Amino acid sequence: MPDMSASVSLAVTHLVPLAKEVDENKVTPGVLGFIVFAVMALAVWGLMKSMSKHMQKVDFKESPDAGAEPVGTKADSTARQS
């Protein structure tokens, strides 16, 4: 265990100067940015799940119209009248 604490303290001593180099005037997203991003990601996930559920209910087969004539009868009737 003493070896591990020595390596941790060595890593911390090297990381502290790197942390000091961060410009304090820069704008970073922070926790609020993460929360907004996470909420948006959850909203998109929910919308995709809902869309998938609705798309499974859609019947892509076209049903014939009840009042429409069969395909061949209109052409035959116009040909006979001429």
MOZI-V168615 format. One record per helix or strand of 2 or more residues. SS is the DSSP state (A for helix, B for strand). FROM is the first residue (numbers start at 0). LEN is the number of residues. If there is no record, write none. Layout:
BEGIN
((SS | FROM | LEN) (SS | FROM | LEN))
END
This chain:
BEGIN
((A | 1 | 19) (A | 29 | 28) (A | 70 | 11))
END
